[in-house]
Amino acid sequence: MTDARLTEARLGEPIANWTPPRRPDVAAMDGRHVRLEPLVADQHAFDLHAAFSGHDALWDYMPYGPFASASAYHRWAREREAGEDPRFFVLRDAGTGKCGGIASYLRIAPEAGSIEVGNICIAPAMQRGVAATEAMFLMMAWAFQAGYRRYEWKCNALNLPSRRAAQRLGFSFEGVFRNHMVVKGRNRDTAWFSVIDSEWPALSEAFSVWLAPGNFDHAGRQRERLSDLTQLVRAAGDPALVG
């Protein structure tokens, strides 16, 4: 092996013409089933609170919530609507026009080419539907098209539904950070997942196949499962989900 190759192996692969990507902007993102709108408390908070109301378990693993009233949720939303990190978006169902969830970009590090999706809260009416999945696809697509190299998902290690969602969406399991945080007075071990830029072309194709109208029958039932399509792309599965 030449000296140049030895140096490359020791120091890591060079990245030619690296330019840090831009930070997320406030433009809406439109899909066939969902529209992602930048959070504006006066426009979204009442509808979101109504969608979440009565489902306090949605906040079990969140650092905030549940909210006792619409005004309390409105105050929370107003404090975050202009934030750049996290940058919040509201999921609006394209068919009904109703707001059914919220998500954000966070831990945004353009200099490293890394960005995370989190603060995800989906109301029961939108759960297990195409709109919520398409929203996650749109957010991931924006990140890689903007030039990010790494797209992260983190959750409480006890939150198996979130870990299952990450794997279904094509995130690869990377491990658990023990005693990572104290949240609402309780220990939180954090499960880490990621998608990297080299995986995105194949993962984008998997989403396109799943989201295609022909993948759903007249009753809206999927013919191919997204988890089966993304399994071909994931570098590592989550051992907590085996069996």
C-alpha positions in Angstrom: 0.0 0.0 0.0 1.4 3.4 -0.9 2.0 6.1 1.7 -1.0 8.1 0.3 -3.3 5.2 0.8 -2.0 4.5 4.2 -2.7 8.1 5.2 -6.2 7.9 3.7 -7.0 4.7 5.6 -5.7 6.2 8.9 -7.4 9.6 8.6 -10.6 8.8 6.8 -11.9 9.2 3.3 -11.5 12.7 1.8 -14.7 14.5 0.9 -14.1 16.5 -2.3 -15.6 19.9 -2.7 -17.5 19.8 0.6 -19.8 22.7 1.1 -22.0 22.9 4.2 -25.7 22.8 3.4 -28.1 25.6 4.2 -30.2 25.6 7.3 -33.9 24.6 7.0 -36.0 27.4 5.7 -39.7 28.2 6.4 -41.1 27.1 3.0 -44.0 24.7 3.1 -43.5 21.2 1.7 -46.3 19.6 -0.3 -47.0 15.9 -0.9 -49.9 14.1 -2.4 -51.4 13.3 1.1 -49.9 15.9 3.4 -48.7 19.5 3.5 -46.0 20.5 5.9 -46.4 24.1 7.1 -44.1 26.0 9.4 -45.6 26.2 12.8 -47.6 29.4 13.5 -49.4 29.4 16.8 -52.3 31.5 15.7 -53.0 29.3 12.7 -52.3 25.9 14.1 -52.3 25.6 17.9 -56.1 25.3 18.4 -56.5 22.6 15.8 -53.4 20.7 17.0 -54.6 20.8 20.6 -58.0 19.5 19.5 -56.4 16.6 17.7 -54.2 15.7 20.6 -56.8 16.3 23.4 -57.7 13.2 25.4 -54.6 11.3 24.3 -52.2 12.2 27.1 -50.1 9.1 26.4 -48.8 10.9 23.3 -46.6 12.9 25.6 -45.2 10.1 27.7 -41.7 10.2 26.2 -41.7 14.0 25.4 -39.9 16.5 27.5 -43.1 18.6 27.6 -46.8 18.0 27.8 -49.5 17.0 28.2 -51.2 20.4 28.0 -54.1 21.1 30.3 -55.8 23.6 27.9 -55.8 25.0 24.4 -54.3 28.2 25.7 -51.4 26.3 27.4 -50.6 24.6 24.1 -50.9 27.9 22.3 -48.3 29.5 24.6 -46.0 26.5 24.0 -46.4 26.9 20.2 -45.9 30.6 20.2 -42.6 30.2 22.1 -41.4 27.9 19.4 -42.8 29.1 16.1 -39.9 31.4 15.3 -37.2 29.0 16.5 -34.5 28.0 14.1 -33.4 24.9 16.0 -35.7 23.2 16.5 -37.6 24.3 13.4 -41.2 23.1 13.7 -43.6 22.0 11.0 -47.3 21.1 11.2 -48.7 18.1 9.3 -51.9 19.1 7.6 -53.9 16.3 5.9 -54.2 17.3 2.2 -57.6 15.6 2.0 -59.4 16.9 5.0 -57.4 20.0 5.6 -57.1 19.2 9.3 -53.9 19.5 11.3 -52.9 16.0 12.6 -49.4 16.3 13.8 -46.2 18.2 14.4 -42.5 17.4 13.8 -39.2 19.4 13.7 -35.7 19.5 12.5 -33.3 19.9 15.4 -29.6 19.6 16.3 -28.9 21.2 13.0 -25.2 21.1 12.2 -24.5 22.3 8.7 -20.8 22.3 9.3 -20.9 18.6 9.9 -23.7 17.9 7.4 -25.9 16.4 10.1 -29.5 17.1 11.0 -32.1 15.3 13.1 -35.8 14.8 12.9 -37.7 14.8 16.2 -40.4 16.3 18.4 -42.7 14.1 16.4 -46.3 13.9 17.8 -49.0 12.4 15.6 -52.6 12.5 16.6 -54.5 9.1 16.6 -56.5 10.3 13.6 -53.4 10.6 11.5 -51.4 7.6 12.9 -50.9 4.6 10.7 -52.0 6.6 7.6 -50.2 7.5 4.4 -50.0 11.2 5.3 -47.8 10.8 8.3 -45.4 8.5 6.4 -45.3 10.9 3.5 -44.5 13.7 5.9 -41.4 11.9 7.2 -40.4 11.2 3.6 -40.7 14.9 2.7 -38.6 16.0 5.6 -35.9 13.4 4.8 -35.9 14.3 1.1 -35.4 18.0 1.9 -32.4 17.3 4.1 -30.6 15.1 1.5 -31.5 17.4 -1.4 -30.1 20.3 0.6 -26.8 18.5 1.0 -26.9 17.0 4.4 -24.8 13.8 4.8 -26.5 12.3 7.9 -30.1 12.3 9.0 -30.8 11.3 12.6 -33.6 9.9 14.7 -33.3 9.5 18.5 -35.8 8.4 21.0 -36.2 7.1 24.6 -34.9 3.5 24.5 -38.1 2.4 26.2 -40.3 3.9 23.4 -40.6 0.8 21.2 -43.2 2.3 18.9 -40.7 5.1 18.0 -38.0 2.6 17.5 -40.3 0.5 15.3 -41.2 3.6 13.3 -37.6 4.5 12.8 -36.8 1.1 11.4 -39.8 1.0 9.2 -38.8 4.4 7.7 -35.3 3.0 6.8 -33.2 4.3 9.7 -30.3 2.0 10.8 -29.9 1.3 14.5 -26.6 2.6 15.9 -26.8 1.8 19.6 -28.1 3.1 23.0 -26.6 5.9 25.0 -27.0 5.0 28.6 -28.1 7.6 31.2 -28.2 10.1 28.4 -30.7 12.5 29.9 -33.0 13.2 32.8 -36.5 13.9 31.4 -39.5 14.8 33.7 -37.4 13.6 36.6 -36.7 10.1 35.1 -33.7 8.5 33.5 -33.6 8.3 29.8 -31.4 5.9 27.8 -31.5 7.1 24.2 -31.7 4.8 21.1 -29.8 6.3 18.1 -30.7 5.7 14.4 -29.5 7.3 11.2 -29.7 7.4 7.4 -26.7 8.6 5.5 -26.4 10.1 2.1 -25.1 7.1 0.3 -28.3 5.2 1.3 -30.7 7.9 0.3 -31.1 7.0 -3.5 -32.2 3.5 -2.7 -34.3 4.6 0.2 -36.0 7.3 -1.8 -36.9 4.6 -4.4 -38.4 2.5 -1.7 -40.6 5.4 -0.5 -41.6 6.1 -4.1 -42.7 2.5 -4.6 -44.6 2.5 -1.4 -46.3 5.8 -1.9 -47.3 5.0 -5.5 -51.1 4.9 -5.9 -50.9 1.4 -7.3 -49.5 0.1 -4.0 -52.9 0.6 -2.4 -56.1 -1.3 -3.2 -59.6 0.3 -3.5 -59.9 0.1 0.3 -56.6 1.8 0.9 -54.8 -1.3 2.0 -51.1 -1.5 1.1 -49.9 -4.2 -1.2 -46.2 -3.9 -0.3 -45.1 -3.0 3.2 -42.7 -0.1 3.6 -40.7 -2.0 6.2 -40.1 -4.8 3.6 -38.9 -2.2 1.1 -36.6 -0.4 3.5 -35.1 -3.6 4.9 -33.0 -3.8 1.8 -31.4 -0.5 2.5 -30.9 -0.5 6.3 -27.3 -1.1 7.4 -28.4 -2.5 10.8 -31.6 -3.6 12.4 -32.7 -2.8 15.9 -32.2 -5.9 18.2 -35.0 -4.7 20.5 -37.5 -5.4 17.6 -36.4 -9.0 16.8 -39.1 -11.6 17.3 
